[in-house]
Every structure is written in structure tokens, then in C-alpha cells.
Amino acid sequence: MTLITKSVRYWHTLRHLKPVQFYGRLWFKIRQPKVDASADAPSLRERQGHWHPPVAHKPTLLGPCRFKFLGVEHDLPAKGGWNDSALEKLWLYNLHYFEDLNAEGAQVRTAWHLALIQRWVAENHPPSGNGWEPYPTSLRIVNWVKWALAGNTMPASCVQSLATQTRWLCKRLEVHLLGNHLFANAKALVFAGMYFDGTEAEQWLAKGLDILERELPEQVLPDGGNFERSPMYHAIFLEDVLDLLNIAGAYANQVPTTLVLQWRDAAFRMLEWLQGMTHPDGQIALFNDAAFGIAATANELAAYAGRLLGTDAVLSGLPRHSAPCNDGGDLRLHQWADSGYIRLECADAVAFLDVAPIGPDYLPGHAHADTLSFELSVFGQRVIVNGGTSRYGLGSERLRERQTVSHSTVEIDGQSSSEVWGGFRVARRAYPFHLTVSERQEVLSVACSHDGYMRLQGKPVHWRGWQLSPGHIEVADSVSGSGLPAVARYILHPDVEVERVAPDSFQLQLANGRLILVNVCKGLGRLERAAFAPEFGTVLPSQCITVDLQEGKAQVRLIWS
């Protein structure tokens, strides 16, 4: 890559950032605040309300010192090991989160948890190591407070450490990262500010609430979607909001009523969005950074909301995720206009369409080049998928999973629709335009274009149209303004068996034995190898129907009965 090319890429990456992301990063590197670990912790606040059981995630502590994160198991040695450079950074972060304190069956591991908390305090001196970085510090503070509110007795040394961690976090807020990181920082300050009492705790609480009041309306869009356009992070964020409602109820009258109402409203809207973006198998659609097993499912979060707000309140506050089309029948459509996703549904099938920007311009770290991609379930099983996410960090696999080649959409000249690079960066990015949605008897139609490829020779524009009717869906693609080669990919779920039955036809067999016929009406179809990453640490082999556009056009029809 030439110096000029690198300069252009950096320019298009950096020009969208907010000023605070520049001077905040500089401040974060230069300023190294000190914290007095010997200073007494504030007294504990008397609880006036009820703490409800939060979401219980899958256990990650398999033995007194054996952990499983991101599909990988390791033992913590008898001493140290918290910053083992041989392990991935994200795995080590999870080690410091202490999520297992509140996981399924946590009560039978209480002795392990108690020993582990005390060991962490003894072996992680402030402020060095992975565990003292702001994000893991934030999650650990919340998990320790949850553990205490569940009825566990926290040793005095750990209470002291909890106060030290909060004092440190106050001086290391991630204002340069913004987004979910800053929200997690603020949530931790609120939890610590509630758990402790006194002037210092009130300052923590006030600072946290101030950040939340400012960030929540920006990060939760009017239609309920999270502004990063990742269903996984949406679910994580929704759990954060529900946790805040939980602790506000446990310590009554500490949070202004206006803020509690704001949180409730956001929770209702976010839960409706998440339910709508969930496949019939109960798991999320995989757009942008998304994987199963990290965030709670829509059903788990609905149950948590029910415990906090009452089942009747949750159900009455949630509109249906889709409504019948104007001419009746069993076709349903729901459009989330602010976040940019559409759900099409009929009796046997549901399709999720990505007509969204890749994320906020100043924060595209979890974006994939997946514009105008879609996912499809038929007979309750996933058929067309996006590639998913198996890892973070740097490396060729992380880059491949973010590129257009790993998504069910159109790739032009081997390039991605948005210039994803590094682990979490994007230079020039695609913007959708000319979205049209129509409903008529027994046909739901959506069409949209994007400009992500206009940087290429001839300034090509990709247009895609979907039509869902009972028993079939048709997808048409057009690339205008260029003679560059283009391909449309339909990545198949690993459980789908595919056989070519004619030059322009493929037969799909689902795990339940049901059949789907795929007719390539325009373009040249072939089979390719593909990969599907449903979870971190897991990459499954799959297949892909790839259609070469001819004269800039392709059209595919999937038929079932």
C-alpha cells in the first residue's frame, strides 16, 4: 500500500471523529492519575427496595481456577496469570469481568467466587494490568455489586477494593471511545454510587446519572434500535438498562423519577426491537459484530423485564413487531426507520433486511461491510445467513469476517462496500439511499441502493430489491455505472444441504427434511465454500450460492411449499 493510499484511508477514517475522540485519547495517554488504595471505603447504603434476580448467563467458571471464555478453556495458575501474554486480550478481559458471580447456578460456586474475589484483590494492585483498564473495571464493579445484592457477604478487603476501583474509574472515563464503553463506565458509577453511602458516593452517582442522561437518547434511537446497529450489542445495552432499573428499585428514591421513566421507555422500545430482530430459533440476526452466547436472548431479557416491570406491563408496553399488510393475509412487515432494518414475514418464512448505515459515523468500530445483506429463515430454520463473528483484535480472519465477501449481499471487483480495516476501523463507508417499501395483496416489496462502491472505477451503484410472497422470495440485484465484475452471495446455514439440480437451479434440504428450490433467473450461479461463525471461537464450514451478475444484473427466486 502506497503512502498516498494510506493517507487517504486514514483521512476517511479520522475525518468523522468528534473532537473529544482526539483530545480525549491524548489526555488518556498523557494523564496518569493516582489513587490511594489505603483510603477508607465509604459506608454502605441501606437498601429500601427489592433487588430482583438479573439475567443468569451461562457459567464460565468450570472449576476453582478453570475458566471458559469465547469457546476456549484455560486454568489460572496457582499464583498470577491475570495478564498472561500468551492468551488473547479479550479472553483476559473476560477473566477480569467476574460475570460468573451471577451466572446460572452461581450459588453452588459461592466458595469459589469468594476465594477468587479475594485473590483478585491480592494479586491485582492498582492501577496496572488488564483488570484496571476502564472497561473491565466497569463490568467488574457492576458484577461485584450484583453479587453482594444477591445476598453474598463481601469481605472488608473487597469492599475496600471496590471503592478504590470506583475512584480510579472516575479518573479514567473512556470519553475518547464514547458509545457502549462510556455507557458501561457510567453504569458502574451508578451501581457503586448506590451501593455506597455518603458524599463521595453521591458524587459517583451524580456523575454516572449525568452521563446516562446524556448518552441514552443518543445511543437508543427513536425506533428502539441501538445506534451501533449490532443486534448483539443492542441486547447487551438493553440488559444494562434493565440492570439500572433494577438497582433504582433496590435503592428507592435515589434516582430522579424522570430518569427512571426514561429508562423504562427505552427498555420497552429496545425489547420490541430485539424481539423483531430475532429469528424463529430464538437467536438474533447476525448483522455487524454479532454472535450467539455473548448477550442474553430476547426471551431472557423479556423475562427479566417482566420481573422488574410486571409481565402485564411488559406485554402492554410492547407493540407487535410486525403488522398485517394493508390487504390482509398472513404477510407482515415491520420497518425500523431510524436504525434501518426491515422484517418481512409470511406463514412459513421471515426475512431480515439491512438497509441501514453501518453505524454512527464517529463510532463504526463494530461495523461490517454488510450493506443490503439479508438473512432468511424458512420453516423455522435459518437458510440464508451472514458470516457472523468469531473473534476480535487484528488478523486476517477478523478482517475477512468484516468484509463484504462474508455477507449475503453483492461484492464488486473483489472490494468491500465499506472500507473495513484493522480490527475496528472503517474508512469510506456505504450509505443507503432511495429506500422504497410497498405492501399490496400477497406481495411485500422493498428496494434500496447504496453508494459504497462509488469510489471504484465508473462509480458503480448497487441496487437490490426483495419481494416476499407466500411460498417464495425473490431477490434482484443491479449494478449500474460500471463494467466491473460483481457477484451476489447467498451464504447457506451449515445445516442446509445443497445440490445443483440444473444449470440454473439448486435444491436446498433443511435439517427437518423440508426442501427449497433456488432458481437463478438472471446471472450465472455456482457453489462456493463459505464459513459461518455463530459464536466467538467457532467457525463452521458452509456453502454459498454465488451468482455472477451478467450485464450488471442478477435475480434469484427461492420457492418452498
C-alpha positions as CSV (number, residue, x, y, z in Angstrom):
1,M,0.0,0.0,0.0
2,T,1.5,3.4,-1.0
3,L,1.9,6.3,1.3
4,I,-0.8,8.2,-0.6
5,T,-3.3,5.3,-0.3
6,K,-2.6,5.0,3.4
7,S,-3.0,8.7,3.8
8,V,-6.4,8.6,2.0
9,R,-7.5,5.7,4.2
10,Y,-6.6,7.5,7.4
11,W,-8.2,10.7,6.2
12,H,-11.5,8.9,5.6
13,T,-11.2,7.1,8.9
14,L,-10.4,10.1,11.0
15,R,-12.5,12.8,9.5
16,H,-15.7,11.6,11.1
17,L,-14.4,11.6,14.6
18,K,-15.6,14.1,17.3
19,P,-13.0,16.5,18.7
20,V,-13.2,14.7,22.1
21,Q,-12.0,11.5,20.4
22,F,-8.8,13.3,19.5
23,Y,-8.0,15.3,22.6
24,G,-9.6,12.6,24.9
25,R,-7.2,10.0,23.6
26,L,-4.3,12.3,24.1
27,W,-5.5,13.1,27.6
28,F,-6.0,9.4,28.3
29,K,-2.4,8.6,27.3
30,I,-0.7,11.6,29.0
31,R,-2.6,11.8,32.2
32,Q,-1.8,9.1,34.7
33,P,-3.9,9.8,37.8
34,K,-3.0,8.3,41.1
35,V,-5.4,6.6,43.5
36,D,-4.9,5.9,47.2
37,A,-5.7,2.3,47.8
38,S,-5.4,2.7,51.6
39,A,-8.2,5.3,51.8
40,D,-11.2,4.1,53.7
41,A,-14.2,3.0,51.7
42,P,-17.5,4.8,52.2
43,S,-20.1,3.2,54.4
44,L,-22.7,1.0,52.7
45,R,-26.1,2.5,51.9
46,E,-29.2,0.9,53.5
47,R,-31.3,-0.7,50.9
48,Q,-35.0,0.3,50.9
49,G,-36.4,-1.7,48.0
50,H,-36.2,-5.1,46.4
51,W,-33.4,-6.5,44.2
52,H,-34.7,-8.8,41.5
53,P,-32.6,-11.7,40.1
54,P,-30.9,-10.4,36.9
55,V,-30.2,-12.4,33.8
56,A,-28.2,-15.5,34.6
57,H,-25.7,-16.2,31.8
58,K,-24.0,-19.5,31.1
59,P,-21.4,-20.4,33.7
60,T,-17.8,-19.6,32.8
61,L,-16.1,-20.9,35.9
62,L,-15.7,-24.7,35.5
63,G,-13.5,-25.3,38.5
64,P,-11.9,-23.3,41.3
65,C,-9.4,-21.9,38.8
66,R,-10.6,-23.1,35.4
67,F,-12.4,-20.8,33.0
68,K,-14.1,-21.0,29.6
69,F,-14.4,-17.8,27.6
70,L,-15.1,-17.4,23.9
71,G,-15.1,-21.1,23.4
72,V,-11.6,-21.5,24.9
73,E,-10.7,-23.1,28.3
74,H,-7.7,-22.3,30.4
75,D,-6.6,-22.7,34.0
76,L,-5.5,-19.8,36.1
77,P,-2.2,-20.9,37.7
78,A,-1.8,-21.1,41.5
79,K,-0.5,-17.5,41.5
80,G,-0.7,-14.8,39.0
81,G,-1.8,-15.4,35.4
82,W,-4.2,-12.5,35.2
83,N,-2.1,-10.8,32.4
84,D,-0.7,-13.9,30.6
85,S,0.6,-12.5,27.3
86,A,0.1,-16.0,25.7
87,L,-3.7,-15.5,26.0
88,E,-5.8,-13.3,23.8
89,K,-6.6,-9.9,25.2
90,L,-10.3,-10.4,25.0
91,W,-10.1,-13.7,26.9
92,L,-8.1,-11.9,29.6
93,Y,-10.7,-9.1,29.7
94,N,-13.4,-11.7,30.4
95,L,-11.3,-13.1,33.2
96,H,-11.5,-9.8,34.9
97,Y,-15.2,-9.2,34.3
98,F,-16.3,-11.8,37.0
99,E,-19.5,-12.5,35.1
100,D,-19.8,-16.0,36.7
101,L,-20.6,-14.4,40.0
102,N,-24.2,-14.0,38.7
103,A,-24.3,-16.9,36.2
104,E,-26.6,-19.9,36.2
105,G,-26.1,-22.0,39.4
106,A,-23.8,-19.3,40.9
107,Q,-25.0,-20.2,44.4
108,V,-23.2,-23.6,44.3
109,R,-19.9,-21.9,43.4
110,T,-20.0,-19.3,46.2
111,A,-16.9,-20.6,47.8
112,W,-15.0,-20.5,44.5
113,H,-16.3,-17.0,43.9
114,L,-15.3,-15.7,47.4
115,A,-11.8,-17.1,47.0
116,L,-11.5,-15.7,43.5
117,I,-12.6,-12.2,44.5
118,Q,-10.1,-12.1,47.4
119,R,-7.3,-13.4,45.2
120,W,-8.0,-10.8,42.6
121,V,-7.6,-8.1,45.2
122,A,-4.4,-9.6,46.5
123,E,-2.8,-10.0,43.0
124,N,-4.1,-7.0,41.0
125,H,-2.6,-3.9,42.6
126,P,-3.8,-0.6,41.3
127,P,-3.6,0.6,38.6
128,S,-1.6,-1.8,36.5
129,G,-2.7,-4.8,34.3
130,N,-5.7,-5.7,32.1
131,G,-8.0,-5.7,35.1
132,W,-7.5,-2.0,35.7
133,E,-8.4,-0.8,32.2
134,P,-11.7,1.1,32.4
135,Y,-14.0,-1.3,30.6
136,P,-13.2,-4.5,32.6
137,T,-13.2,-2.3,35.7
138,S,-16.7,-1.1,34.9
139,L,-18.1,-4.6,34.3
140,R,-16.4,-6.0,37.4
141,I,-17.8,-3.2,39.7
142,V,-21.3,-4.0,38.5
143,N,-20.8,-7.8,38.9
144,W,-19.4,-7.4,42.4
145,V,-22.3,-5.2,43.4
146,K,-24.8,-7.6,41.9
147,W,-23.2,-10.5,43.8
148,A,-23.5,-8.6,47.1
149,L,-27.1,-7.6,46.4
150,A,-27.9,-11.3,45.8
151,G,-27.2,-11.8,49.5
152,N,-23.5,-12.7,49.5
153,T,-21.2,-11.2,52.1
154,M,-18.3,-9.3,50.6
155,P,-15.1,-9.3,52.7
156,A,-13.9,-6.0,54.0
157,S,-10.8,-6.1,51.8
158,C,-13.0,-6.5,48.7
159,V,-15.3,-3.7,49.8
160,Q,-12.2,-1.5,50.2
161,S,-11.0,-2.6,46.7
162,L,-14.4,-1.9,45.2
163,A,-14.2,1.7,46.4
164,T,-10.7,2.0,45.1
165,Q,-11.7,0.7,41.7
166,T,-14.6,3.2,41.5
167,R,-12.3,6.1,42.5
168,W,-9.9,5.0,39.7
169,L,-12.7,4.7,37.2
170,C,-13.8,8.2,37.9
171,K,-10.5,9.4,36.7
172,R,-10.3,7.1,33.6
173,L,-13.7,7.5,31.9
174,E,-13.5,6.5,28.3
175,V,-14.6,9.8,26.8
176,H,-12.3,9.1,23.8
177,L,-14.1,5.9,22.9
178,L,-17.7,7.0,23.7
179,G,-20.5,4.6,22.8
180,N,-21.0,1.4,24.9
181,H,-17.7,1.9,26.7
182,L,-18.7,5.3,28.2
183,F,-22.1,3.9,29.0
184,A,-20.6,1.0,30.8
185,N,-18.4,3.4,32.8
186,A,-21.4,5.4,33.8
187,K,-23.4,2.4,34.8
188,A,-20.6,1.3,37.1
189,L,-20.5,4.7,38.7
190,V,-24.3,4.4,39.3
191,F,-24.0,0.9,40.8
192,A,-21.2,2.0,43.1
193,G,-22.9,5.3,44.0
194,M,-26.0,3.3,45.1
195,Y,-24.1,0.6,46.9
196,F,-22.1,3.0,49.0
197,D,-23.3,6.0,51.0
198,G,-22.1,9.4,51.8
199,T,-20.8,12.5,50.0
200,E,-18.3,10.6,47.8
201,A,-20.8,8.0,46.7
202,E,-23.3,10.8,45.9
203,Q,-20.7,12.3,43.6
204,W,-20.2,9.0,41.8
205,L,-23.9,8.6,41.4
206,A,-24.4,12.1,40.1
207,K,-21.6,11.8,37.6
208,G,-22.9,8.4,36.3
209,L,-26.5,9.7,36.1
210,D,-25.4,12.8,34.2
211,I,-23.6,10.7,31.6
212,L,-26.5,8.3,31.2
213,E,-29.0,11.1,30.8
214,R,-26.9,12.5,28.0
215,E,-25.9,9.2,26.3
216,L,-29.2,7.2,26.4
217,P,-31.1,9.4,23.9
218,E,-28.2,9.2,21.5
219,Q,-27.4,5.5,21.8
220,V,-31.1,4.4,21.7
221,L,-32.7,5.5,18.5
222,P,-36.4,6.6,18.4
223,D,-37.4,3.2,16.9
224,G,-35.7,1.4,19.8
225,G,-32.6,0.2,18.0
226,N,-29.1,0.8,19.3
227,F,-27.1,3.3,17.3
228,E,-24.3,0.8,16.6
229,R,-26.7,-1.4,14.6
230,S,-25.4,-4.6,16.1
231,P,-28.2,-6.8,17.5
232,M,-25.7,-8.3,19.9
233,Y,-24.6,-5.0,21.4
234,H,-28.3,-4.0,21.4
235,A,-29.1,-6.9,23.7
236,I,-26.1,-6.1,25.9
237,F,-27.2,-2.5,26.1
238,L,-30.8,-3.5,26.9
239,E,-29.6,-5.6,29.8
240,D,-27.7,-2.6,31.0
241,V,-30.8,-0.5,31.0
242,L,-32.8,-3.2,32.8
243,D,-30.0,-3.5,35.4
244,L,-30.2,0.2,36.0
245,L,-34.0,-0.1,36.6
246,N,-33.3,-3.0,39.0
247,I,-30.9,-1.1,41.2
248,A,-33.0,2.0,41.1
249,G,-35.8,-0.1,42.6
250,A,-33.5,-1.7,45.1
251,Y,-32.4,1.8,46.4
252,A,-35.7,3.6,46.2
253,N,-35.8,7.4,45.7
254,Q,-32.1,7.7,44.7
255,V,-32.7,8.2,41.0
256,P,-35.0,11.1,39.8
257,T,-38.4,9.8,38.6
258,T,-37.8,11.5,35.2
259,L,-34.7,9.3,34.6
260,V,-36.4,6.1,35.7
261,L,-39.3,6.8,33.3
262,Q,-36.7,7.5,30.6
263,W,-35.1,4.1,31.3
264,R,-38.4,2.3,31.3
265,D,-39.4,3.9,27.9
266,A,-36.0,2.9,26.4
267,A,-36.4,-0.6,27.8
268,F,-39.8,-1.1,26.2
269,R,-38.6,0.2,22.8
270,M,-35.4,-1.8,22.8
271,L,-37.2,-5.0,23.8
272,E,-39.7,-4.6,21.0
273,W,-36.8,-4.0,18.5
274,L,-34.9,-7.1,19.8
275,Q,-37.9,-9.3,19.5
276,G,-38.4,-8.2,16.0
277,M,-34.8,-8.8,15.0
278,T,-34.9,-12.4,16.4
279,H,-35.1,-15.5,14.2
280,P,-37.7,-18.2,14.9
281,D,-34.9,-20.2,16.6
282,G,-34.8,-17.5,19.3
283,Q,-31.4,-16.1,18.4
284,I,-30.5,-12.7,16.9
285,A,-29.9,-11.9,13.2
286,L,-26.2,-11.5,12.6
287,F,-25.6,-8.0,11.3
288,N,-22.4,-6.2,12.0
289,D,-20.4,-7.6,15.0
290,A,-22.9,-10.2,16.3
291,A,-22.6,-13.7,17.7
292,F,-24.6,-16.0,19.9
293,G,-23.7,-16.7,23.5
294,I,-22.4,-13.2,24.4
295,A,-25.6,-11.3,25.1
296,A,-28.8,-12.6,26.6
297,T,-31.6,-13.7,24.2
298,A,-34.8,-11.7,23.6
299,N,-36.7,-14.3,25.7
300,E,-34.3,-14.0,28.6
301,L,-34.4,-10.2,28.6
302,A,-38.2,-10.2,28.3
303,A,-38.4,-12.5,31.4
304,Y,-36.0,-10.1,33.2
305,A,-38.2,-7.1,32.2
306,G,-41.2,-9.0,33.4
307,R,-39.7,-9.5,36.8
308,L,-38.9,-5.8,37.1
309,L,-41.9,-4.2,35.5
310,G,-44.5,-6.9,35.8
311,T,-45.5,-9.3,32.9
312,D,-48.6,-7.3,32.2
313,A,-46.7,-4.0,32.0
314,V,-44.1,-5.5,29.6
315,L,-46.8,-7.1,27.3
316,S,-48.9,-4.0,27.2
317,G,-45.9,-1.8,26.5
318,L,-44.7,-3.8,23.6
319,P,-46.4,-3.4,20.2
320,R,-46.3,-6.3,17.8
321,H,-43.0,-6.5,15.9
322,S,-45.0,-6.7,12.7
323,A,-48.4,-5.9,11.5
324,P,-50.5,-7.4,8.7
325,C,-50.1,-5.8,5.3
326,N,-52.9,-3.5,4.2
327,D,-54.7,-6.0,2.1
328,G,-54.8,-8.7,4.9
329,G,-53.5,-12.2,4.6
330,D,-50.6,-13.6,6.6
331,L,-48.0,-11.3,5.3
332,R,-46.4,-8.9,7.8
333,L,-43.9,-6.1,7.5
334,H,-42.2,-4.0,10.1
335,Q,-39.7,-1.2,9.3
336,W,-37.4,0.3,11.9
337,A,-36.8,3.5,10.0
338,D,-34.3,5.1,12.4
339,S,-32.0,2.1,12.7
340,G,-32.5,0.9,9.2
341,Y,-33.7,-2.7,9.4
342,I,-36.8,-4.3,7.9
343,R,-38.6,-7.6,8.8
344,L,-40.7,-9.3,6.2
345,E,-42.8,-12.3,7.3
346,C,-45.3,-14.8,6.0
347,A,-46.6,-18.0,7.4
348,D,-43.5,-20.1,6.7
349,A,-40.7,-17.6,6.3
350,V,-39.2,-14.5,7.8
351,A,-36.5,-12.2,6.2
352,F,-34.4,-9.6,7.8
353,L,-33.2,-6.8,5.5
354,D,-30.2,-4.5,6.2
355,V,-30.9,-1.1,4.6
356,A,-29.1,0.7,7.4
357,P,-26.0,2.8,7.7
358,I,-23.1,0.7,9.1
359,G,-23.3,2.6,12.4
360,P,-22.7,6.1,13.8
361,D,-20.1,7.9,11.6
362,Y,-17.9,8.7,14.6
363,L,-18.1,5.2,16.0
364,P,-18.1,2.4,13.4
365,G,-15.8,0.0,15.3
366,H,-18.3,-2.9,15.3
367,A,-19.4,-2.3,11.7
368,H,-19.2,-4.9,8.9
369,A,-19.4,-4.2,5.2
370,D,-22.8,-5.8,5.1
371,T,-25.0,-3.1,3.4
372,L,-28.1,-4.6,1.7
373,S,-27.4,-8.0,3.1
374,F,-30.2,-10.1,4.4
375,E,-31.0,-13.3,6.4
376,L,-33.8,-15.7,5.8
377,S,-35.5,-18.4,7.9
378,V,-38.0,-20.8,6.4
379,F,-40.0,-23.4,8.3
380,G,-38.4,-22.1,11.5
381,Q,-34.8,-22.8,10.3
382,R,-32.1,-20.5,9.1
383,V,-31.4,-20.8,5.4
384,I,-29.6,-17.6,4.2
385,V,-27.2,-16.1,6.8
386,N,-24.4,-13.6,7.2
387,G,-21.0,-14.9,8.2
388,G,-21.1,-13.9,11.8
389,T,-18.2,-13.0,14.2
390,S,-15.7,-15.4,15.7
391,R,-13.0,-13.1,17.0
392,Y,-11.9,-9.5,17.7
393,G,-8.4,-8.0,17.5
394,L,-6.2,-7.9,14.4
395,G,-5.6,-10.6,11.8
396,S,-6.8,-11.9,8.5
397,E,-9.8,-13.8,9.9
398,R,-11.2,-10.8,11.7
399,L,-10.8,-8.8,8.5
400,R,-12.4,-11.5,6.4
401,E,-15.4,-11.7,8.7
402,R,-16.0,-7.9,8.4
403,Q,-15.6,-7.8,4.6
404,T,-18.5,-8.0,2.1
405,V,-17.3,-11.4,1.0
406,S,-18.7,-12.8,4.3
407,H,-22.2,-11.5,3.9
408,S,-25.2,-12.3,1.8
409,T,-25.0,-9.2,-0.5
410,V,-23.2,-8.0,-3.6
411,E,-19.4,-7.6,-3.9
412,I,-18.0,-5.6,-6.8
413,D,-14.5,-6.1,-8.2
414,G,-13.4,-8.1,-5.1
415,Q,-13.9,-4.9,-2.9
416,S,-16.0,-4.4,0.2
417,S,-18.9,-1.9,0.2
418,S,-17.3,-0.2,3.2
419,E,-13.6,0.0,3.6
420,V,-13.2,-2.0,6.8
421,W,-9.6,-2.3,8.0
422,G,-7.6,-3.0,11.2
423,G,-9.7,-4.6,13.9
424,F,-12.3,-1.9,14.3
425,R,-11.8,0.8,11.7
426,V,-13.7,1.9,8.6
427,A,-12.5,4.5,6.0
428,R,-15.0,5.2,3.2
429,R,-18.4,3.7,4.1
430,A,-21.6,2.9,2.3
431,Y,-24.7,5.0,2.8
432,P,-28.1,3.6,1.7
433,F,-30.5,5.8,-0.3
434,H,-33.7,5.6,-2.3
435,L,-35.4,3.1,0.0
436,T,-38.9,2.2,-1.1
437,V,-41.3,-0.1,0.8
438,S,-44.6,-1.3,-0.6
439,E,-47.4,-3.6,0.5
440,R,-50.0,-5.0,-1.8
441,Q,-52.1,-8.1,-1.8
442,E,-49.8,-11.1,-1.2
443,V,-46.6,-9.2,-2.0
444,L,-44.2,-7.3,0.2
445,S,-41.6,-5.3,-1.7
446,V,-38.5,-3.5,-0.6
447,A,-35.9,-1.9,-2.7
448,C,-32.8,0.2,-1.8
449,S,-29.5,1.4,-3.3
450,H,-26.2,2.3,-1.7
451,D,-23.2,4.4,-2.7
452,G,-20.4,2.4,-1.1
453,Y,-18.8,1.4,-4.4
454,M,-18.8,4.8,-6.0
455,R,-15.1,5.1,-5.1
456,L,-14.4,2.5,-7.7
457,Q,-13.9,3.0,-11.5
458,G,-17.2,4.0,-13.2
459,K,-18.8,4.9,-9.8
460,P,-21.0,1.8,-9.6
461,V,-24.2,1.9,-7.6
462,H,-25.7,-1.3,-6.1
463,W,-29.5,-1.6,-6.1
464,R,-31.2,-4.5,-4.5
465,G,-34.9,-5.4,-4.4
466,W,-36.7,-8.1,-2.4
467,Q,-40.2,-9.4,-2.9
468,L,-41.8,-11.8,-0.4
469,S,-45.0,-13.7,-1.2
470,P,-46.5,-16.8,0.4
471,G,-44.2,-19.7,-0.7
472,H,-41.4,-17.7,-2.2
473,I,-39.0,-14.8,-2.0
474,E,-37.3,-13.1,-5.0
475,V,-34.1,-11.1,-4.8
476,A,-32.9,-8.9,-7.7
477,D,-29.6,-7.0,-7.9
478,S,-28.5,-4.4,-10.3
479,V,-25.1,-2.6,-10.6
480,S,-25.1,0.5,-12.7
481,G,-22.3,2.7,-14.0
482,S,-19.5,0.2,-14.3
483,G,-18.4,-2.8,-16.2
484,L,-16.6,-4.2,-13.2
485,P,-17.2,-7.8,-12.2
486,A,-19.9,-8.3,-9.5
487,V,-21.2,-11.3,-7.6
488,A,-24.2,-11.8,-5.3
489,R,-23.6,-14.2,-2.5
490,Y,-26.3,-16.3,-0.7
491,I,-24.4,-17.9,2.3
492,L,-26.2,-21.0,3.5
493,H,-26.5,-22.1,7.1
494,P,-24.3,-25.2,7.8
495,D,-27.3,-27.3,8.4
496,V,-28.6,-26.7,4.9
497,E,-27.6,-29.3,2.3
498,V,-27.4,-28.0,-1.3
499,E,-27.4,-29.9,-4.6
500,R,-27.3,-28.5,-8.1
501,V,-30.2,-30.0,-9.9
502,A,-30.0,-28.0,-13.2
503,P,-27.6,-25.4,-14.7
504,D,-29.6,-22.6,-13.2
505,S,-31.2,-24.4,-10.2
506,F,-30.2,-25.6,-6.7
507,Q,-32.1,-27.7,-4.2
508,L,-31.8,-27.0,-0.5
509,Q,-32.7,-29.6,2.1
510,L,-33.2,-28.3,5.6
511,A,-32.4,-30.3,8.8
512,N,-36.1,-31.1,9.1
513,G,-36.2,-32.6,5.6
514,R,-38.1,-29.7,4.0
515,L,-37.0,-28.6,0.5
516,I,-36.4,-25.2,-1.1
517,L,-35.8,-24.7,-4.8
518,V,-33.4,-21.9,-5.7
519,N,-33.8,-20.7,-9.3
520,V,-31.2,-18.3,-10.7
521,C,-33.3,-16.3,-13.1
522,K,-30.6,-13.9,-14.2
523,G,-26.8,-14.3,-13.8
524,L,-24.6,-17.4,-13.6
525,G,-24.9,-19.4,-10.4
526,R,-22.3,-21.7,-8.8
527,L,-21.4,-23.1,-5.4
528,E,-18.5,-21.9,-3.3
529,R,-17.2,-22.8,0.1
530,A,-18.1,-20.4,2.9
531,A,-17.8,-20.1,6.6
532,F,-20.3,-19.4,9.4
533,A,-19.2,-18.1,12.8
534,P,-22.2,-18.3,15.1
535,E,-20.1,-17.8,18.3
536,F,-16.8,-16.4,19.3
537,G,-14.2,-19.1,18.8
538,T,-16.4,-21.1,16.4
539,V,-16.1,-21.2,12.7
540,L,-18.2,-23.8,10.8
541,P,-17.7,-24.8,7.2
542,S,-20.7,-24.0,4.9
543,Q,-21.6,-23.4,1.3
544,C,-22.6,-20.4,-0.7
545,I,-24.6,-19.9,-3.8
546,T,-22.7,-17.3,-5.7
547,V,-24.3,-15.6,-8.7
548,D,-22.2,-13.7,-11.2
549,L,-24.0,-10.6,-12.4
550,Q,-24.5,-10.5,-16.2
551,E,-24.8,-7.1,-17.8
552,G,-25.0,-5.8,-14.3
553,K,-28.0,-7.8,-13.2
554,A,-28.8,-10.9,-11.2
555,Q,-32.1,-12.4,-10.0
556,V,-32.7,-15.3,-7.7
557,R,-36.0,-16.9,-6.6
558,L,-36.4,-19.2,-3.6
559,I,-39.5,-21.4,-3.6
560,W,-40.9,-23.6,-0.9
561,S,-44.2,-25.4,-0.2
